Amino acid sequence: MFDERFDEKLSLKRRQGLYRDPPRIESRTGKYLRIEGRTVLNFSANDYLGLGTSESLAKRVARHFQYYGSSASSSRLVCGNHDVINRAEEAYARYFGYEAALFFPSGYQANMALISTLFEKGDTVLYDKHIHASVVTGLRLSSADRFGYNHNAISHLEKRLASKKTDKTAVLTESLFSMDGDLLNVSALEKLKKVWGFLAVVDEAHALGAMGKGGRGIAGRVADVAVGTFGKALGLFGAFILLPRKMKDYLINFAPALIYSTTLPPAHAASAIDLLEFIEESDGARNALDDISRIMKEKLTQSGFKVGGDAHIIRLEIGDEETAANISKTLLEKGCFVFSARYPTVPLGRAILRITMSALHDEKDVETFVDTLKETMGHMP
């Protein structure tokens, strides 16, 4: 009954060059992946500091799971409100400079829960048009009036603010955009906030841990609410929201995505506390990440490629979806794994190679990638 629909839509995806068929990863060691018996350099992971394959962190996490067990076995509001989870949230609030923190099983769930619960009919929400898909989902579930503004265009945001019809106004943006790789103009947003007094919600998923003093991100002085994930620079899994204490209480009482979900295991919270020590002591890794990202962008630019990105996410513009997928496939065959971002992840006809850097990468890796890319592009029709 449904097979015909599945066949038709999957066939259309293939014809459009949008079909997804991710390779099966056999293992991961540092900056390398094992795929189909071959070892390849990984330029697709969000493991910016290399903590995701840290043996030292893995041993601590293993000990916590051995002690606390593998599951909370309950939602937060039944019998999942473990003391260690509360202590971990308090530690994250202190470290990042907010009143409170609230943990979630995933970044997608955190954004969806936050946005869909926080805003109601009569509220005005202004959002960057390149905001993450999880925020878009939250907005669709919300009954607020919502208006997009051009990507990272503070002047367009100002026009939107000037035409707002309510004092209950929020601005949603990212600090480091996940696909474009560009940074939020924090100072400009801060100036607008002083004039218009909006609630600033900033997704710092790709900045927390990897950027700022002690890995505290870049938007702390302007964000009333910040969303972070454990699964990127922090090398674990799950997510957290940094927010005012009253807002935390509100979400606990009104967010269905939190109320009706099994909470993260207490062992996760204990591991998260340990993570703060790793993050605080990772200045060397952050400096290495900054340096190697700059070198990669410079080498690509010098080789004639059209690239963008202000930090450790570098976009290499391709355009055609099928071409981007074929380049990514060929690079993998030659020993470099890089993600081809295509519609709907990016606008139609604006496919990119999304290159993500890690502190584990070195200049030899950069040279290998750029040489392999030039060879690959030289043989493309």
Secondary structure, DSSP 8 states (H G I E B T S, - for coil): --HHHHHHHHHHHHHHT-------EEEEETTEEEETTEEEEE-S---TTSGGG-HHHHHHHHHHHHHH-S---SBTTTT---HHHHHHHHHHHHHHT-SEEEEES-HHHHHHHHHHHH--TT-EEEEETT--HHHHHHHHHS-SEEEEE-TT-HHHHHHHHHT---S-EEEEEESB-TTT--B--HHHHHHHHHHH--EEEEE-TTTTTTSSGGG--S-TTT-SEEEEESSSTT-SS-EEEEE-HHHHHHHHHH-HHHHTSB---HHHHHHHHHHHHHHHT-HHHHHHHHHHHHHHHHHHHHTT--EE-SSSEEEEEEE-HHHHHHHHHHHHHTTEE-EEE-TTSS-TT-EEEEEE--TT--HHHHHHHHHHHHHHHHT--
